[in-house]
Amino acid sequence: MKKNIKKIAVIGRPNVGKSSLFNRIVKKRIAIVNPEPGVTRDRLSSVVKYDDTVFELIDTGGIHSDARSKVESDILKQADVAISAADVLILVVDVMAGCVPLDLEVAEHARRSGKPIIVAVNKCDNEELMQDMVVFYKMGIDPIIGVSSIHGHGIGELVERTLSYLPLLDVEDYDDNSIKVAVVGRPNSGKSSYINKLLSEDRVIVDNVPGTTRDAVDILFHKGKDAFTFIDTAGIRQKKKIKDAVEHYSVMRAEISMSRCDIAFVLIDAERGLGALEVKIAGLVASKGKACVIGVNKWDLVKGVTQEDYKKRLYNKLPFLSYAPVIFISALTGRNIDETVSLFKAMDNFRKIKVSTSDINRVVQSAVERHNPPLVKKVRAKIYYTTQCGTCPPTFLLFVNNKRHLRKSYERYLYNCIRESFGIIGVPIILKFRNRESIYK
């Protein structure tokens, strides 16, 4: 992952269409869009490939002139961090609302950064509205470009004018080989606190009100030569407790994040323990065939129970994740936070493991010699040949005389033998069985 990729930040007051513009430029529905002001809270980012160049686009929460609540204050802080990190700023305003005093305040706030600024006058859905954007020249910023996030008008011109301020990075020079880790769990289990502790900065907003994180936030992190993209997801809670559309989409995004991650880091509140919701979240991870690490957060608050006892309870309730290592952490004190990154790197190596044909056949034949397949309808299954046919997760194809003669219990036995022989932890293993005549097809 190139560290010198140029950054463009989208800023503005609440409800001017920043997230809609962000989604339009990245051509994905990453940021949650809702008429309710303040839906975007953390800063979101996405790498954009445009023609032959590449850049990082950052979406921010709406800037308030008077941040009265802690969340509003944190949104302003996140926006300031984005402005500081960006090379160019896109200041979004609403043509239908006109140039309001808060637009002027945000413009002055952006001007103090010394960064190039382009004003995107949003919601210019027709020629008449395009004429109305002249009122924004009083901001004293040039250029001003009329756009429509909904219809796509002016987006190409906006991007090209913005890129004219940047030394371009060719797509060929950019390689996204980062390990993608989705941090998932129930609301208030410490997902955002974990990210902030790992990065040693307040990268995502933390609040004791469950549901503070709404979007799935992608955060790039480097450790040595390794690059990680951490996806801080909105907390998943039971459907009957999802009170509004924004939270519904947050849950949906969390599930999507699991689909696009390489490794799922399932965070559990050590004091609260493992409930039905945690089991559901773990089930989602297993059903998607993801590498997995289970993190028991707030371990510093637990008294009277050993790690081994706690681990046994977890595996008793999560037998389908028995392959996942458990690490006990504290996002508050920093306990084992750095060690999680080493675990993720190891899991990534196991995802990509390649076993030679001779080695896998040796392991399978040895397993058969120790314990023959049981008789099924007076016929014993025979395994002739095994080969690896895929990675991420490791997948093995076994040719047999008749796969209907293999019991599930024996398949699990082979699964465990392969896992133990090659020391594979943290990732599922897939075994596929094919009848011998298929070899010749």
C-alpha positions as CSV (number, residue, x, y, z in Angstrom):
1,M,0.0,0.0,0.0
2,K,1.5,3.4,-1.0
3,K,1.8,5.7,1.9
4,N,2.0,8.9,-0.2
5,I,-1.4,8.6,-1.8
6,K,-2.9,12.1,-2.0
7,K,-6.0,12.9,0.1
8,I,-9.1,15.0,-0.7
9,A,-11.4,15.8,2.2
10,V,-15.2,16.6,1.7
11,I,-16.3,19.1,4.3
12,G,-19.3,21.4,5.1
13,R,-22.1,22.1,7.5
14,P,-24.6,19.4,8.3
15,N,-27.1,18.2,5.6
16,V,-25.7,19.8,2.5
17,G,-25.1,16.4,0.8
18,K,-21.5,15.6,1.6
19,S,-22.1,11.9,2.0
20,S,-24.2,11.8,-1.3
21,L,-21.3,13.5,-3.1
22,F,-18.8,11.1,-1.5
23,N,-20.8,8.1,-2.6
24,R,-21.2,9.5,-6.1
25,I,-17.4,10.1,-6.5
26,V,-16.4,6.7,-5.1
27,K,-19.2,5.0,-7.0
28,K,-20.2,3.0,-4.0
29,R,-22.8,3.4,-1.2
30,I,-20.3,3.6,1.6
31,A,-21.5,6.6,3.6
32,I,-25.1,6.4,5.0
33,V,-27.3,9.0,3.5
34,N,-30.4,10.2,5.4
35,P,-32.3,13.5,5.7
36,E,-31.6,13.5,9.4
37,P,-28.7,16.0,10.1
38,G,-25.6,14.5,11.7
39,V,-25.8,11.0,10.3
40,T,-22.1,10.9,9.4
41,R,-20.1,11.1,12.6
42,D,-16.7,9.6,12.0
43,R,-14.5,10.4,9.0
44,L,-14.9,7.9,6.3
45,S,-12.4,7.2,3.5
46,S,-12.1,5.3,0.3
47,V,-9.5,4.9,-2.4
48,V,-10.8,6.1,-5.7
49,K,-9.4,5.1,-9.1
50,Y,-10.3,7.8,-11.6
51,D,-9.1,7.3,-15.2
52,D,-5.3,6.5,-14.8
53,T,-4.9,8.1,-11.4
54,V,-5.7,7.2,-7.8
55,F,-6.5,9.2,-4.7
56,E,-8.1,8.9,-1.3
57,L,-11.4,10.6,-0.7
58,I,-12.4,11.4,2.9
59,D,-16.0,12.2,4.1
60,T,-16.5,14.1,7.3
61,G,-19.4,14.9,9.6
62,G,-21.2,18.2,9.4
63,I,-19.4,21.0,11.1
64,H,-21.4,22.9,13.7
65,S,-20.6,26.5,14.8
66,D,-21.5,25.7,18.3
67,A,-20.7,22.1,19.3
68,R,-23.0,21.6,22.3
69,S,-22.8,17.9,22.8
70,K,-19.8,15.6,23.1
71,V,-20.7,13.9,19.9
72,E,-20.9,17.2,18.0
73,S,-17.6,18.3,19.5
74,D,-16.0,15.0,18.4
75,I,-17.4,15.4,14.9
76,L,-15.7,18.8,14.7
77,K,-12.5,17.2,15.9
78,Q,-12.7,14.5,13.3
79,A,-13.3,17.1,10.6
80,D,-10.3,19.0,11.8
81,V,-8.1,15.9,11.6
82,A,-9.4,15.3,8.0
83,I,-8.6,18.9,7.0
84,S,-5.1,18.6,8.5
85,A,-4.4,15.3,6.7
86,A,-5.9,16.4,3.3
87,D,-4.0,17.9,0.4
88,V,-7.2,19.5,-1.1
89,L,-10.6,20.4,0.4
90,I,-14.0,20.2,-1.3
91,L,-16.3,22.5,0.6
92,V,-19.9,21.4,-0.1
93,V,-22.8,23.9,0.1
94,D,-26.5,23.7,-0.7
95,V,-27.8,25.8,-3.5
96,M,-31.4,25.5,-2.3
97,A,-30.6,26.9,1.1
98,G,-28.4,29.7,-0.2
99,C,-25.2,31.0,1.4
100,V,-26.1,30.8,5.1
101,P,-23.8,32.2,7.9
102,L,-22.6,28.8,8.9
103,D,-21.3,28.3,5.3
104,L,-19.2,31.4,5.8
105,E,-17.9,30.1,9.1
106,V,-17.0,26.8,7.6
107,A,-15.2,28.5,4.7
108,E,-13.2,30.6,7.1
109,H,-12.4,27.6,9.2
110,A,-11.1,25.8,6.0
111,R,-9.2,28.8,4.8
112,R,-7.1,28.9,8.0
113,S,-5.7,25.4,7.0
114,G,-3.9,27.0,4.0
115,K,-5.1,24.1,1.8
116,P,-6.5,24.6,-1.7
117,I,-10.3,24.7,-1.5
118,I,-12.9,24.1,-4.2
119,V,-16.6,24.9,-3.5
120,A,-19.1,22.3,-4.7
121,V,-22.5,23.9,-4.9
122,N,-24.7,20.8,-4.5
123,K,-28.3,20.1,-5.5
124,C,-27.9,22.1,-8.8
125,D,-30.4,19.7,-10.4
126,N,-31.5,22.0,-13.3
127,E,-30.4,25.2,-15.1
128,E,-32.4,27.5,-13.0
129,L,-30.7,26.3,-9.8
130,M,-27.3,26.5,-11.5
131,Q,-27.9,30.3,-11.9
132,D,-28.6,30.6,-8.2
133,M,-25.1,29.4,-7.2
134,V,-23.6,32.9,-7.9
135,V,-24.5,33.9,-4.3
136,F,-21.7,31.7,-3.1
137,Y,-19.0,34.0,-4.6
138,K,-19.4,36.1,-1.4
139,M,-17.4,33.3,0.3
140,G,-14.3,34.6,-1.5
141,I,-13.3,31.2,-2.8
142,D,-12.6,30.2,-6.3
143,P,-13.4,27.9,-8.2
144,I,-17.1,27.3,-7.5
145,I,-18.6,24.4,-9.4
146,G,-22.3,23.4,-9.5
147,V,-23.0,19.7,-9.0
148,S,-25.8,17.4,-8.4
149,S,-25.0,14.4,-6.3
150,I,-28.3,12.8,-7.2
151,H,-28.1,13.1,-10.9
152,G,-24.3,13.2,-11.3
153,H,-24.2,16.6,-13.0
154,G,-20.8,18.4,-12.7
155,I,-19.1,15.5,-10.9
156,G,-16.5,14.9,-13.6
157,E,-15.6,18.6,-13.7
158,L,-15.3,18.7,-9.9
159,V,-13.0,15.8,-9.7
160,E,-10.8,17.0,-12.6
161,R,-10.5,20.5,-11.1
162,T,-9.7,19.0,-7.7
163,L,-7.0,16.7,-9.1
164,S,-5.4,19.7,-10.9
165,Y,-4.1,20.7,-7.5
166,L,-2.4,17.4,-6.9
167,P,0.7,15.5,-8.2
168,L,-1.0,12.5,-9.6
169,L,-0.3,8.9,-8.5
170,D,-0.7,6.4,-11.4
171,V,-2.9,3.4,-10.8
172,E,0.0,1.2,-11.8
173,D,2.0,2.5,-8.9
174,Y,-0.8,1.7,-6.4
175,D,-1.3,-1.8,-5.0
176,D,-3.9,-2.4,-2.4
177,N,-2.5,-5.5,-0.6
178,S,-3.6,-4.5,2.9
179,I,-5.0,-7.1,5.2
180,K,-8.7,-6.2,5.8
181,V,-9.9,-6.7,9.4
182,A,-13.5,-6.0,10.3
183,V,-14.0,-5.2,14.0
184,V,-17.5,-6.5,14.9
185,G,-19.6,-6.9,18.0
186,R,-22.6,-5.7,19.9
187,P,-22.9,-1.9,20.5
188,N,-20.6,-0.6,23.2
189,S,-18.3,-3.6,23.3
190,G,-15.3,-1.3,22.7
191,K,-14.8,-1.5,19.0
192,S,-14.0,2.1,18.5
193,S,-11.9,2.3,21.7
194,Y,-9.9,-0.6,20.4
195,I,-9.2,1.2,17.1
196,N,-8.2,4.4,18.8
197,K,-5.9,2.6,21.2
198,L,-4.2,0.7,18.4
199,L,-3.7,3.9,16.4
200,S,-2.8,6.0,19.4
201,E,-5.3,8.7,18.3
202,D,-9.0,9.4,18.5
203,R,-9.6,8.1,15.0
204,V,-13.3,7.2,15.6
205,I,-15.8,8.7,17.9
206,V,-16.2,7.0,21.3
207,D,-19.2,7.6,23.4
208,N,-21.0,5.6,26.2
209,V,-24.2,5.9,24.2
210,P,-24.6,2.7,22.2
211,G,-24.8,3.2,18.4
212,T,-22.4,6.1,18.2
213,T,-20.6,4.5,15.2
214,R,-23.0,4.4,12.3
215,D,-21.0,3.9,9.1
216,A,-18.4,1.2,8.6
217,V,-15.2,3.2,8.8
218,D,-12.1,2.1,6.9
219,I,-8.8,3.0,8.6
220,L,-5.4,2.3,7.1
221,F,-2.7,1.2,9.5
222,H,0.9,0.3,8.9
223,K,3.1,-1.9,11.1
224,G,6.6,-2.5,9.7
225,K,6.1,-3.7,6.1
226,D,2.6,-4.8,6.7
227,A,-0.5,-2.8,5.9
228,F,-3.9,-3.3,7.5
229,T,-7.3,-1.8,6.7
230,F,-9.4,-1.9,9.9
231,I,-13.1,-1.7,9.3
232,D,-14.8,-0.3,12.4
233,T,-18.4,-1.4,12.0
234,A,-21.6,-0.2,13.7
235,G,-22.5,-2.5,16.6
236,I,-24.9,-5.3,15.6
237,R,-27.9,-5.5,17.9
238,Q,-31.1,-7.6,17.9
239,K,-33.6,-6.5,15.2
240,K,-36.3,-5.6,17.7
241,K,-34.0,-3.0,19.2
242,I,-33.2,-1.3,15.9
243,K,-35.2,1.9,16.3
244,D,-34.7,3.8,13.1
245,A,-33.6,3.5,9.5
246,V,-30.1,4.8,10.2
247,E,-29.4,2.1,12.7
248,H,-31.0,-0.5,10.3
249,Y,-28.5,0.5,7.6
250,S,-25.7,0.5,10.1
251,V,-26.4,-3.1,10.9
252,M,-26.6,-3.9,7.2
253,R,-23.2,-2.2,6.6
254,A,-21.7,-4.2,9.4
255,E,-22.8,-7.4,7.7
256,I,-21.5,-6.2,4.4
257,S,-18.2,-5.3,6.0
258,M,-17.8,-8.9,7.1
259,S,-18.3,-9.9,3.5
260,R,-15.5,-7.8,2.3
261,C,-13.0,-8.4,5.1
262,D,-10.2,-11.0,5.2
263,I,-10.4,-11.4,9.0
264,A,-13.2,-10.8,11.5
265,F,-12.2,-9.6,14.9
266,V,-15.2,-10.5,17.1
267,L,-15.1,-8.3,20.2
268,I,-16.9,-9.5,23.3
269,D,-17.5,-7.4,26.5
270,A,-15.8,-9.5,29.2
271,E,-18.1,-8.3,31.9
272,R,-21.3,-8.9,29.9
273,G,-20.2,-12.2,28.6
274,L,-21.5,-14.2,25.7
275,G,-25.2,-13.8,24.9
276,A,-27.5,-14.7,22.1
277,L,-26.4,-11.7,20.1
278,E,-22.7,-12.6,20.3
279,V,-23.5,-16.1,19.2
280,K,-25.4,-14.6,16.2
281,I,-22.5,-12.4,15.2
282,A,-20.1,-15.3,15.5
283,G,-22.4,-17.4,13.3
284,L,-22.4,-14.7,10.6
285,V,-18.6,-14.8,10.6
286,A,-18.5,-18.6,10.4
287,S,-21.2,-18.6,7.6
288,K,-19.1,-16.3,5.5
289,G,-16.0,-18.5,5.8
290,K,-13.9,-15.8,7.3
291,A,-10.7,-16.1,9.3
292,C,-11.5,-15.1,12.9
293,V,-10.0,-13.9,16.1
294,I,-12.1,-13.6,19.2
295,G,-11.2,-10.6,21.4
296,V,-12.4,-10.5,25.0
297,N,-12.3,-6.8,25.8
298,K,-12.4,-5.1,29.2
299,W,-10.5,-8.1,30.8
300,D,-9.1,-5.7,33.4
301,L,-12.6,-5.4,34.9
302,V,-13.1,-9.2,35.3
303,K,-12.4,-10.8,38.7
304,G,-12.6,-14.4,40.0
305,V,-12.3,-16.3,36.7
306,T,-9.2,-17.5,34.8
307,Q,-8.6,-17.0,31.1
308,E,-8.7,-20.8,30.5
309,D,-12.1,-21.1,32.2
310,Y,-13.4,-18.2,30.2
311,K,-12.1,-19.6,27.0
312,K,-13.8,-23.0,27.7
313,R,-17.1,-21.2,28.2
314,L,-16.7,-19.4,24.9
315,Y,-15.9,-22.5,22.9
316,N,-18.8,-24.4,24.5
317,K,-21.2,-21.8,23.2
318,L,-19.3,-21.3,19.9
319,P,-18.2,-24.8,18.8
320,F,-18.4,-23.7,15.1
321,L,-15.5,-21.2,15.9
322,S,-13.3,-23.7,17.7
323,Y,-10.6,-22.9,15.2
324,A,-10.5,-19.2,16.3
325,P,-7.8,-18.1,18.8
326,V,-9.0,-16.1,21.8
327,I,-7.0,-13.0,23.0
328,F,-7.8,-11.1,26.2
329,I,-7.4,-7.4,25.8
330,S,-8.2,-4.0,27.4
331,A,-8.8,-1.1,25.1
332,L,-8.6,1.1,28.1
333,T,-5.2,0.0,29.4
334,G,-3.7,-1.2,26.1
335,R,-3.3,-4.8,27.3
336,N,-2.4,-7.1,24.3
337,I,-3.5,-4.4,21.8
338,D,-0.3,-4.7,19.7
339,E,-0.4,-8.4,20.0
340,T,-3.7,-8.5,18.1
341,V,-1.9,-7.2,15.0
342,S,0.6,-10.0,15.1
343,L,-2.3,-12.4,15.3
344,F,-4.0,-10.9,12.3
345,K,-0.8,-11.2,10.3
346,A,-0.5,-14.9,11.3
347,M,-4.2,-15.5,10.3
348,D,-3.6,-13.9,6.9
349,N,-0.6,-16.3,6.3
350,F,-2.9,-19.3,7.2
351,R,-5.6,-18.0,4.8
352,K,-3.1,-18.1,2.0
353,I,-1.3,-21.3,3.0
354,K,-0.4,-23.7,0.2
355,V,0.3,-27.3,0.9
356,S,2.1,-29.5,-1.6
357,T,0.2,-32.5,-3.1
358,S,2.6,-35.0,-1.6
359,D,2.3,-33.5,1.9
360,I,-1.5,-33.4,1.9
361,N,-1.7,-37.0,0.6
362,R,0.8,-38.1,3.3
363,V,-1.4,-36.5,6.0
364,V,-4.7,-38.0,4.7
365,Q,-3.3,-41.5,4.2
366,S,-1.7,-41.4,7.6
367,A,-5.1,-40.4,9.1
368,V,-6.8,-43.3,7.2
369,E,-4.2,-45.8,8.5
370,R,-4.9,-44.7,12.1
371,H,-8.6,-44.8,11.7
372,N,-10.4,-46.4,8.7
373,P,-13.7,-44.9,7.5
374,P,-16.6,-46.8,9.0
375,L,-18.8,-49.2,7.0
376,V,-21.9,-47.6,5.5
377,K,-24.4,-50.1,4.2
378,K,-21.6,-52.7,4.3
379,V,-19.4,-50.6,2.1
380,R,-16.3,-48.8,3.3
381,A,-15.3,-45.5,1.8
382,K,-11.9,-45.3,0.1
383,I,-9.9,-42.1,-0.3
384,Y,-7.6,-42.4,-3.4
385,Y,-6.1,-38.9,-3.8
386,T,-6.1,-35.5,-2.3
387,T,-5.1,-32.1,-3.6
388,Q,-5.4,-28.5,-2.6
389,C,-7.8,-26.6,-4.9
390,G,-8.0,-23.2,-3.3
391,T,-6.9,-20.7,-0.7
392,C,-8.6,-18.0,1.4
393,P,-9.8,-20.2,3.0
394,P,-7.6,-23.3,2.4
395,T,-9.7,-25.8,0.3
396,F,-8.9,-29.4,-0.3
397,L,-10.4,-31.8,-2.8
398,L,-10.5,-35.6,-1.9
399,F,-11.3,-38.2,-4.6
400,V,-13.2,-41.2,-3.1
401,N,-14.9,-44.3,-4.4
402,N,-18.4,-43.0,-3.3
403,K,-18.8,-39.9,-1.2
404,R,-22.2,-41.2,0.0
405,H,-20.2,-43.7,2.1
406,L,-18.5,-41.0,4.1
407,R,-20.1,-40.1,7.4
408,K,-20.0,-36.5,8.7
409,S,-18.1,-37.6,11.7
410,Y,-15.3,-39.0,9.6
411,E,-15.2,-35.9,7.5
412,R,-14.7,-33.9,10.8
413,Y,-11.9,-36.4,11.8
414,L,-10.1,-35.7,8.5
415,Y,-10.7,-32.0,8.9
416,N,-9.1,-32.0,12.4
417,C,-6.2,-34.1,11.2
418,I,-5.4,-31.7,8.4
419,R,-5.7,-28.7,10.7
420,E,-3.4,-30.2,13.4
421,S,-0.8,-31.5,10.9
422,F,-0.3,-28.2,9.3
423,G,-0.9,-26.1,12.4
424,I,-3.6,-24.1,10.8
425,I,-5.5,-21.8,13.3
426,G,-7.9,-19.0,12.9
427,V,-9.2,-19.9,9.5
428,P,-11.8,-22.4,8.4
429,I,-10.8,-25.4,6.2
430,I,-13.1,-26.6,3.4
431,L,-13.1,-30.2,2.4
432,K,-14.7,-31.2,-0.9
433,F,-15.3,-34.8,-1.9
434,R,-15.6,-36.1,-5.5
435,N,-16.2,-39.6,-6.8
436,R,-13.3,-41.3,-8.4
437,E,-14.7,-41.3,-11.9
438,S,-14.7,-37.5,-11.9
439,I,-10.9,-37.6,-12.2
440,Y,-11.3,-38.6,-15.8
441,K,-14.0,-36.0,-16.8
